[in-house]
Amino acid sequence: MAWTVTIKKKVQKQIRKLPLAVKENLFALLLDIENSGPVRGNWSNYGKLGKNRHHCHLKKGKPTYIVVWEVKDKQIKLVEVTYVGSHEKSPY
């Protein structure tokens, strides 16, 4: 059974402002999470931020873009993206 990935409304607005290459990386990551789950050790600078929070870099350099997601329910396999944007404004 695949994972379901939801995106907060605030994050949907943030996605519109991202450069095209970063958007492409984000959508590839979301597809990877849907197919293989939230733990993505094969992605650049992936790390756990707590028990159910994860992050990784979508683009290195200046500015660095990151994505943060949270496992909402392991039983029904639900993940929610809580932040996408520059590293400087990240919530961790």
Backbone bond lengths (Angstrom), bond angles and torsions (degrees), N, CA, C in turn:
res aa  C-N    CA-C-N  psi(-1)  N-CA   C-N-CA  omega(-1)  CA-C   N-CA-C  phi
1 M - - - 1.451 - - 1.525 109.56 -
2 A 1.290 116.88 132.47 1.467 122.51 -178.34 1.528 110.66 -78.34
3 W 1.320 114.51 159.36 1.461 121.25 175.15 1.520 109.49 -83.72
4 T 1.330 116.32 149.75 1.460 122.23 175.08 1.520 107.75 -101.07
5 V 1.320 117.36 128.29 1.461 122.45 179.84 1.521 108.25 -111.47
6 T 1.340 116.49 122.73 1.460 121.33 175.03 1.527 108.43 -111.05
7 I 1.325 115.38 156.69 1.467 121.22 -178.46 1.522 108.08 -126.65
8 K 1.335 116.57 125.05 1.462 120.42 178.09 1.529 110.30 -58.93
9 K 1.329 116.89 151.21 1.475 121.14 179.81 1.526 111.60 -58.93
10 K 1.312 117.40 -40.54 1.469 121.37 178.70 1.531 110.45 -60.65
11 V 1.326 116.11 -39.48 1.460 121.28 -179.98 1.525 110.59 -69.14
12 Q 1.323 117.58 -35.63 1.465 120.74 177.56 1.526 110.50 -59.41
13 K 1.324 116.87 -38.09 1.466 120.88 176.95 1.522 110.76 -69.14
14 Q 1.345 117.22 -37.56 1.462 121.26 178.98 1.525 110.45 -64.83
15 I 1.315 117.33 -37.28 1.468 122.05 -177.82 1.528 110.69 -61.61
16 R 1.322 117.22 -37.89 1.471 121.01 -179.21 1.520 112.49 -60.20
17 K 1.320 117.36 -28.19 1.463 122.24 -176.68 1.531 113.39 -88.43
18 L 1.322 117.58 -6.85 1.467 121.04 -176.29 1.526 111.86 -76.20
19 P 1.337 117.02 150.58 1.476 120.18 172.45 1.537 110.43 -63.52
20 L 1.307 117.01 154.19 1.461 122.43 -175.70 1.531 112.48 -55.92
21 A 1.327 118.02 -45.57 1.470 120.88 -178.39 1.526 111.32 -61.44
22 V 1.321 117.25 -36.69 1.466 121.50 179.24 1.527 109.81 -69.86
23 K 1.335 117.19 -40.49 1.465 121.10 176.69 1.523 110.53 -60.01
24 E 1.325 116.39 -43.66 1.470 120.30 179.98 1.522 110.79 -61.50
25 N 1.337 116.89 -43.13 1.467 120.41 177.52 1.523 111.06 -63.96
26 L 1.328 116.97 -40.30 1.462 121.27 179.18 1.525 110.67 -61.06
27 F 1.330 116.85 -48.39 1.463 119.46 -178.24 1.529 111.74 -66.34
28 A 1.329 117.58 -33.01 1.472 120.63 174.94 1.530 110.00 -65.81
29 L 1.334 117.00 -41.25 1.464 120.82 178.24 1.524 110.85 -64.34
30 L 1.329 117.39 -45.00 1.463 120.66 179.96 1.524 111.37 -61.06
31 L 1.307 117.01 -39.45 1.460 121.28 176.58 1.531 110.48 -64.51
32 D 1.323 116.27 -40.69 1.462 121.86 177.72 1.532 110.74 -63.29
33 I 1.337 117.27 -41.56 1.468 120.98 177.81 1.519 110.38 -64.52
34 E 1.332 117.31 -42.74 1.462 120.51 178.62 1.522 111.78 -59.47
35 N 1.323 116.50 -40.57 1.467 120.69 -175.74 1.526 113.69 -83.90
36 S 1.337 117.48 -34.05 1.463 119.96 -170.53 1.521 115.06 -121.92
37 G 1.324 118.27 -3.22 1.457 120.68 178.25 1.516 113.01 99.62
38 P 1.344 116.42 173.55 1.467 121.71 -171.48 1.522 115.80 -76.64
39 V 1.308 119.89 -20.02 1.465 121.39 -179.67 1.527 108.10 -83.75
40 R 1.346 116.88 110.83 1.452 121.90 -172.28 1.514 111.56 -120.99
41 G 1.295 117.74 66.12 1.456 122.63 179.53 1.515 114.35 -64.20
42 N 1.336 118.06 -13.85 1.463 121.67 -179.50 1.528 112.06 -87.65
43 W 1.334 118.47 3.26 1.463 122.43 179.20 1.516 110.57 -102.81
44 S 1.324 116.16 153.31 1.459 123.56 -176.69 1.525 112.40 -59.59
45 N 1.324 115.59 127.86 1.459 123.10 176.75 1.524 112.87 51.83
46 Y 1.324 116.98 36.78 1.456 121.19 175.36 1.524 108.63 -66.70
47 G 1.329 116.06 142.78 1.455 120.07 175.44 1.514 111.18 -159.90
48 K 1.332 115.13 153.58 1.457 120.54 174.33 1.515 107.98 -87.11
49 L 1.309 116.65 139.28 1.464 122.13 179.15 1.525 111.02 -105.41
50 G 1.273 116.75 1.06 1.463 122.85 -177.84 1.510 107.43 166.41
51 K 1.307 115.59 -165.55 1.456 119.78 -176.74 1.528 112.56 -61.22
52 N 1.328 117.05 -44.85 1.468 120.25 -175.42 1.522 113.95 -121.69
53 R 1.344 118.31 9.68 1.473 121.18 -179.52 1.524 110.06 -110.63
54 H 1.328 115.50 142.02 1.458 122.26 -177.76 1.523 109.06 -136.96
55 H 1.343 115.98 160.95 1.462 119.81 174.33 1.525 109.20 -153.05
56 C 1.319 116.03 160.92 1.460 121.28 169.83 1.520 108.72 -158.58
57 H 1.317 115.66 165.33 1.453 122.01 -179.04 1.523 109.37 -88.79
58 L 1.314 115.99 135.24 1.464 121.78 175.05 1.519 110.92 -93.94
59 K 1.344 116.51 -28.08 1.461 122.12 178.82 1.519 108.25 -152.35
60 K 1.317 115.34 129.75 1.461 120.88 176.42 1.519 109.39 -88.40
61 G 1.321 116.31 170.09 1.457 120.56 178.25 1.506 110.88 98.96
62 K 1.322 114.98 -157.61 1.466 119.80 -179.77 1.515 109.01 -118.65
63 P 1.298 119.02 119.95 1.463 125.70 -6.96 1.529 111.61 -80.14
64 T 1.316 115.54 155.39 1.456 122.07 174.74 1.524 107.70 -90.17
65 Y 1.326 116.77 131.27 1.459 121.15 178.46 1.523 109.06 -107.54
66 I 1.335 115.36 137.75 1.458 120.75 -179.28 1.519 110.20 -129.57
67 V 1.327 115.21 165.94 1.451 122.53 172.65 1.526 107.35 -132.62
68 V 1.331 115.63 140.78 1.461 122.16 177.91 1.523 107.33 -122.54
69 W 1.340 116.64 132.93 1.452 120.18 177.39 1.517 109.51 -135.77
70 E 1.326 114.37 160.27 1.455 121.57 -174.02 1.527 109.14 -134.51
71 V 1.331 116.07 136.41 1.460 120.81 175.22 1.522 106.87 -80.24
72 K 1.320 116.71 116.42 1.465 121.57 -178.45 1.524 111.73 -88.70
73 D 1.334 116.87 -36.15 1.467 120.31 -178.16 1.524 109.09 -154.53
74 K 1.323 116.34 116.57 1.470 120.50 -179.69 1.523 111.54 -76.30
75 Q 1.337 117.23 -28.35 1.458 121.07 -178.70 1.531 111.39 -64.96
76 I 1.321 115.90 -48.87 1.469 118.92 -178.68 1.528 111.89 -97.48
77 K 1.340 116.00 5.91 1.468 123.05 176.53 1.519 112.06 57.43
78 L 1.325 115.90 65.30 1.458 123.09 -177.89 1.524 110.26 -117.51
79 V 1.343 115.89 127.43 1.462 123.31 178.81 1.524 107.57 -124.16
80 E 1.343 116.81 139.84 1.464 120.78 177.93 1.524 109.66 -123.31
81 V 1.332 116.33 128.66 1.463 122.04 175.21 1.522 106.96 -79.55
82 T 1.353 117.02 123.35 1.458 120.99 -174.97 1.525 113.31 -107.93
83 Y 1.349 118.23 -16.23 1.466 120.63 179.25 1.517 110.43 -158.41
84 V 1.316 115.82 138.34 1.462 123.69 169.73 1.513 106.09 -140.33
85 G 1.321 117.06 128.48 1.453 119.64 177.83 1.503 112.37 162.18
86 S 1.320 115.22 -161.50 1.460 120.10 -176.81 1.524 110.63 -72.85
87 H 1.302 115.30 152.35 1.451 122.38 -178.64 1.525 111.37 -62.87
88 E 1.332 117.44 -32.77 1.462 121.95 -176.57 1.528 111.94 -63.43
89 K 1.319 117.62 -31.96 1.458 120.86 -176.53 1.535 112.55 -101.63
90 S 1.314 117.23 12.26 1.451 121.10 -174.67 1.535 112.32 -67.57
91 P 1.335 116.54 150.38 1.459 121.03 -175.74 1.531 114.93 -86.25
92 Y 1.306 118.66 25.02 1.472 118.69 177.99 1.493 112.14 -129.63
